[in-house]
Amino acid sequence: MPRDFQDVSLASLELFCLAAELESFTAAAHQAALTPAAVSRAIGRLEDRLQVRLFVRTTRRVRLTEAGRAYHVQCQQALGQLAEAERQLSGHQVEPAGLVRISAPTTFGHHCLLPALPAFRARYPQVRVDVQLSNRNIDFTADGFDLAVRGREQADSGLIARRLLDAELVIVATPDYLRRHGEPETVDDLQRHDCIQFILPSSGQRVPWRLRVGGVERDVATTGGCTCTDDILGVVTLAQAGAGLAQVYRFTVEQALARGGLVEVMQAYGGASRPFSLIHPSNRHMPLRVRVLADFLAAWLRDRARDGSRPHAPD
């Protein structure tokens, strides 16, 4: 087999990743017990081989170029896979360690993912978790993520999806709104109400409400004077302010319903849900640190669904 990488050592790749993370050749040199000149030479050899500038250098710090960012993502994945392969072949059961990057929608993130992390970190203190809360789809390779949580079914066949939960949808409003406008009882009644609208970031389209009619889930178009784009938690805030009816995930309004700040309506049409799944690329080896987070989150949510309480860690 030809040696395509004879001019590049693993040490050079590790130094490149270290300098990228610390944004400093000097800091990377200090951590690696080398001189800044040695780090600079290693990066220079990489740039000569690739014929690409990896860093923009200033007197205060260095930062990755666009090409450097893409190369950094690939190097991190490759080095992580090599380390994991060595651990598996050697048979050593080491404690999970390292960084896991996960992207999640704001609703799931605030109410399901973030509350689980303290317990996860208590169990796996060597695993660091970087969370991006966003309702926009990510590119695993370009954006450098290990996992993502997304609602709705995934059309990308290059992704593996693990169902985490089916989130129940409810229609809510404030008691004051219902006193002023009356309580809707049928699907047709919705057309006479101010229904808060949510725009799906991926399509730019209004999300229809999902109701269970005659035992079958169906989408229903509604109208209203207030529209929220990107963050569905804004819909919850509008509903709590009395702006109209809103269809939201039950887990986002459980406390408001318990306090009486919001009231659930049209329960006869309730029971519809939308899925949340944990996704990752099908062609990527899953390091131990990523696998334990995926398993922990799935177990934590199963436990929450089983006892109906606020989230807590599984046994």
C-alpha positions as CSV (number, residue, x, y, z in Angstrom):
1,M,0.0,0.0,0.0
2,P,1.5,3.4,-0.9
3,R,2.3,5.7,2.0
4,D,0.3,8.8,1.2
5,F,1.0,10.4,4.5
6,Q,4.8,9.8,4.9
7,D,5.5,13.5,5.4
8,V,2.8,13.9,8.1
9,S,3.0,12.4,11.6
10,L,0.2,11.9,14.1
11,A,2.1,14.3,16.4
12,S,1.8,17.1,13.8
13,L,-1.9,16.5,13.6
14,E,-2.3,16.5,17.3
15,L,-0.3,19.8,17.5
16,F,-2.5,21.3,14.8
17,C,-5.7,20.4,16.8
18,L,-4.2,21.7,20.0
19,A,-3.2,25.0,18.4
20,A,-6.7,25.3,16.9
21,E,-8.4,24.8,20.2
22,L,-6.1,27.1,22.2
23,E,-5.8,29.7,19.3
24,S,-2.1,30.0,20.2
25,F,1.1,28.3,19.0
26,T,2.7,29.4,22.3
27,A,-0.1,27.9,24.5
28,A,0.0,24.7,22.4
29,A,3.8,24.5,22.8
30,H,3.5,25.0,26.6
31,Q,0.9,22.2,26.9
32,A,2.9,19.8,24.7
33,A,6.2,20.6,26.4
34,L,7.7,21.9,23.1
35,T,9.0,25.3,21.9
36,P,6.7,27.6,19.9
37,A,9.1,27.3,17.0
38,A,8.6,23.5,17.0
39,V,4.9,23.9,16.8
40,S,5.2,26.5,14.1
41,R,7.4,24.2,12.0
42,A,5.0,21.3,12.4
43,I,2.1,23.5,11.2
44,G,4.2,24.8,8.4
45,R,4.9,21.2,7.2
46,L,1.2,20.5,7.2
47,E,0.4,23.7,5.2
48,D,3.2,22.9,2.7
49,R,1.9,19.4,2.1
50,L,-1.8,20.5,1.8
51,Q,-0.9,23.7,-0.2
52,V,-3.5,25.4,2.0
53,R,-3.2,28.1,4.7
54,L,-4.6,26.6,7.9
55,F,-4.2,29.6,10.2
56,V,-4.4,33.4,10.1
57,R,-1.6,34.6,12.3
58,T,-1.5,37.9,14.3
59,T,0.7,39.1,17.0
60,R,-1.8,38.2,19.7
61,R,-3.3,34.9,18.5
62,V,-3.9,32.6,15.6
63,R,-7.3,31.6,14.2
64,L,-8.3,28.9,11.7
65,T,-9.1,29.8,8.1
66,E,-12.2,28.3,6.5
67,A,-10.1,25.5,5.1
68,G,-8.4,25.1,8.5
69,R,-11.8,24.7,10.3
70,A,-12.9,22.0,7.9
71,Y,-9.5,20.2,8.3
72,H,-9.7,20.5,12.1
73,V,-13.1,18.7,12.2
74,Q,-11.8,15.8,10.1
75,C,-8.5,15.6,12.2
76,Q,-10.5,15.5,15.5
77,Q,-12.7,12.7,14.2
78,A,-9.7,10.7,12.8
79,L,-7.6,11.1,16.0
80,G,-10.6,10.2,18.2
81,Q,-11.3,7.0,16.1
82,L,-7.7,6.0,16.3
83,A,-7.7,6.4,20.1
84,E,-10.9,4.5,20.5
85,A,-9.6,1.7,18.2
86,E,-6.5,1.3,20.3
87,R,-8.5,1.1,23.5
88,Q,-10.8,-1.6,22.1
89,L,-7.9,-3.7,20.7
90,S,-6.0,-3.5,23.9
91,G,-9.0,-4.6,25.9
92,H,-8.6,-1.8,28.4
93,Q,-11.9,-0.6,29.9
94,V,-11.0,3.0,30.4
95,E,-13.3,5.7,31.7
96,P,-15.0,7.7,29.0
97,A,-13.2,11.0,28.5
98,G,-13.1,13.9,26.0
99,L,-15.5,16.4,24.4
100,V,-18.9,15.6,23.0
101,R,-20.6,18.2,20.8
102,I,-24.4,17.9,20.5
103,S,-27.0,20.1,18.8
104,A,-30.6,20.1,20.0
105,P,-33.8,22.2,19.5
106,T,-34.5,24.9,22.1
107,T,-37.6,23.1,23.4
108,F,-35.9,19.8,23.9
109,G,-32.7,21.4,25.0
110,H,-34.1,23.5,27.8
111,H,-36.6,20.9,29.1
112,C,-34.9,17.6,28.5
113,L,-31.2,17.8,27.6
114,L,-29.8,20.5,29.8
115,P,-31.6,19.2,33.0
116,A,-30.0,15.8,32.4
117,L,-26.4,17.0,32.1
118,P,-25.5,17.6,35.8
119,A,-26.3,13.9,36.5
120,F,-24.5,12.8,33.4
121,R,-21.4,14.7,34.4
122,A,-21.6,13.4,37.9
123,R,-21.4,9.9,36.5
124,Y,-18.9,10.6,33.8
125,P,-16.8,13.5,35.1
126,Q,-14.1,13.1,32.4
127,V,-16.6,13.8,29.6
128,R,-17.1,17.4,28.6
129,V,-20.3,18.4,26.8
130,D,-20.7,21.3,24.3
131,V,-24.4,22.0,23.6
132,Q,-25.7,24.1,20.7
133,L,-29.4,25.0,21.1
134,S,-30.8,25.7,17.7
135,N,-33.8,24.7,15.6
136,R,-31.8,24.7,12.4
137,N,-30.4,21.5,10.8
138,I,-26.6,21.1,11.2
139,D,-24.0,19.5,8.9
140,F,-22.2,17.0,11.1
141,T,-18.9,17.2,9.1
142,A,-18.8,20.9,8.4
143,D,-20.1,21.9,11.9
144,G,-18.1,19.3,13.9
145,F,-21.0,17.7,15.9
146,D,-21.1,14.2,17.3
147,L,-24.8,14.0,17.9
148,A,-28.0,15.9,17.2
149,V,-31.5,15.8,18.5
150,R,-34.2,16.6,16.0
151,G,-38.0,16.6,15.9
152,R,-39.9,15.0,13.1
153,E,-38.8,12.2,10.8
154,Q,-35.4,12.4,9.2
155,A,-35.3,12.1,5.4
156,D,-31.5,11.8,5.2
157,S,-30.6,8.1,4.7
158,G,-27.0,8.8,5.7
159,L,-28.1,9.3,9.3
160,I,-29.0,6.8,12.0
161,A,-31.9,7.9,14.1
162,R,-32.7,6.6,17.6
163,R,-36.2,7.5,18.9
164,L,-36.0,9.2,22.2
165,L,-39.6,10.2,22.9
166,D,-43.0,10.9,21.3
167,A,-43.8,14.4,22.6
168,E,-47.5,15.0,23.3
169,L,-49.0,18.2,21.8
170,V,-51.5,20.3,23.7
171,I,-53.6,23.4,23.0
172,V,-53.4,26.0,25.7
173,A,-54.4,29.6,26.5
174,T,-54.6,31.9,29.5
175,P,-57.8,31.9,31.6
176,D,-58.1,35.6,30.8
177,Y,-58.0,35.0,27.0
178,L,-60.6,32.3,27.4
179,R,-62.9,34.6,29.4
180,R,-62.7,37.2,26.7
181,H,-63.0,34.9,23.6
182,G,-64.7,31.8,24.8
183,E,-63.3,28.2,24.9
184,P,-63.1,26.4,21.5
185,E,-64.8,23.0,21.5
186,T,-64.5,21.9,17.8
187,V,-62.0,22.1,15.0
188,D,-64.2,24.7,13.2
189,D,-64.1,26.8,16.4
190,L,-60.3,27.3,15.9
191,Q,-61.1,29.5,12.8
192,R,-62.7,32.1,15.1
193,H,-59.7,32.3,17.5
194,D,-56.3,34.0,17.4
195,C,-54.0,31.0,17.0
196,I,-50.3,31.7,17.5
197,Q,-48.3,30.6,14.5
198,F,-44.8,29.0,14.4
199,I,-42.6,29.1,11.3
200,L,-40.5,26.0,10.7
201,P,-36.9,27.2,10.1
202,S,-36.0,24.4,7.6
203,S,-38.9,25.2,5.3
204,G,-40.1,28.8,6.1
205,Q,-43.6,27.4,6.3
206,R,-46.2,27.7,9.0
207,V,-46.5,24.5,11.1
208,P,-50.0,23.1,11.0
209,W,-51.6,22.1,14.2
210,R,-51.9,18.3,14.7
211,L,-55.2,17.0,16.2
212,R,-56.6,13.5,16.8
213,V,-60.0,13.5,15.0
214,G,-62.0,10.3,15.1
215,G,-59.0,8.4,16.4
216,V,-56.8,9.5,13.5
217,E,-54.1,12.2,13.6
218,R,-54.6,15.0,11.0
219,D,-53.0,18.4,10.4
220,V,-55.2,21.4,10.7
221,A,-54.3,24.9,9.3
222,T,-55.0,27.8,11.7
223,T,-54.6,31.6,11.5
224,G,-53.5,34.3,13.9
225,G,-52.1,37.7,14.3
226,C,-48.8,36.7,16.0
227,T,-46.1,34.6,14.3
228,C,-42.9,33.3,15.8
229,T,-39.9,32.1,13.7
230,D,-37.1,29.7,14.7
231,D,-37.7,29.4,18.5
232,I,-41.0,27.7,19.5
233,L,-40.4,28.7,23.1
234,G,-41.5,32.2,21.9
235,V,-44.9,30.6,21.2
236,V,-45.1,29.5,24.8
237,T,-44.2,33.1,26.0
238,L,-46.9,34.6,23.7
239,A,-49.5,32.2,25.0
240,Q,-48.6,33.0,28.6
241,A,-48.9,36.7,27.8
242,G,-52.5,36.1,26.6
243,A,-51.8,36.5,22.8
244,G,-54.1,33.6,21.9
245,L,-54.3,29.9,21.6
246,A,-51.1,27.9,21.1
247,Q,-50.3,24.3,20.3
248,V,-47.1,23.3,22.1
249,Y,-45.4,20.3,23.6
250,R,-46.9,19.4,26.9
251,F,-43.4,19.2,28.6
252,T,-42.9,22.9,27.8
253,V,-46.0,24.0,29.7
254,E,-46.4,21.4,32.5
255,Q,-45.6,23.9,35.3
256,A,-47.8,26.6,33.9
257,L,-50.7,24.2,33.6
258,A,-50.1,23.0,37.2
259,R,-50.1,26.6,38.5
260,G,-53.2,27.6,36.5
261,G,-51.4,30.2,34.4
262,L,-52.4,28.3,31.3
263,V,-55.4,26.1,30.6
264,E,-55.6,23.1,28.3
265,V,-58.5,23.2,25.8
266,M,-59.9,20.8,23.2
267,Q,-58.9,17.8,25.2
268,A,-61.3,15.6,23.1
269,Y,-58.9,16.2,20.2
270,G,-55.8,15.6,22.2
271,G,-53.3,12.7,22.1
272,A,-51.4,13.7,19.0
273,S,-47.6,13.8,19.2
274,R,-44.4,14.4,17.3
275,P,-41.1,12.4,17.7
276,F,-37.7,13.5,18.9
277,S,-34.8,11.4,17.8
278,L,-31.1,11.3,18.5
279,I,-29.2,11.2,15.2
280,H,-25.6,10.7,14.0
281,P,-24.0,9.8,10.7
282,S,-24.2,6.1,9.7
283,N,-20.6,6.1,8.4
284,R,-18.9,7.3,11.6
285,H,-17.5,5.2,14.4
286,M,-19.1,6.2,17.7
287,P,-16.5,6.8,20.4
288,L,-17.1,5.7,23.9
289,R,-17.6,9.2,25.2
290,V,-20.4,9.8,22.6
291,R,-22.0,6.4,23.2
292,V,-22.3,6.8,27.0
293,L,-24.1,10.2,26.5
294,A,-26.5,8.7,23.9
295,D,-27.3,5.8,26.2
296,F,-27.6,8.0,29.3
297,L,-30.0,10.4,27.7
298,A,-32.2,7.6,26.3
299,A,-32.4,5.9,29.7
300,W,-33.1,9.2,31.5
301,L,-36.0,10.0,29.2
302,R,-37.4,6.5,29.6
303,D,-37.4,6.9,33.3
304,R,-39.1,10.3,33.1
305,A,-41.8,8.9,30.9
306,R,-42.3,5.9,33.1
307,D,-43.0,7.8,36.4
308,G,-44.4,11.0,35.0
309,S,-42.2,13.1,37.3
310,R,-39.7,15.9,36.6
311,P,-36.5,14.6,34.9
312,H,-33.9,12.8,37.0
313,A,-31.1,10.4,36.3
314,P,-31.8,6.7,35.7
315,D,-30.5,4.0,38.1
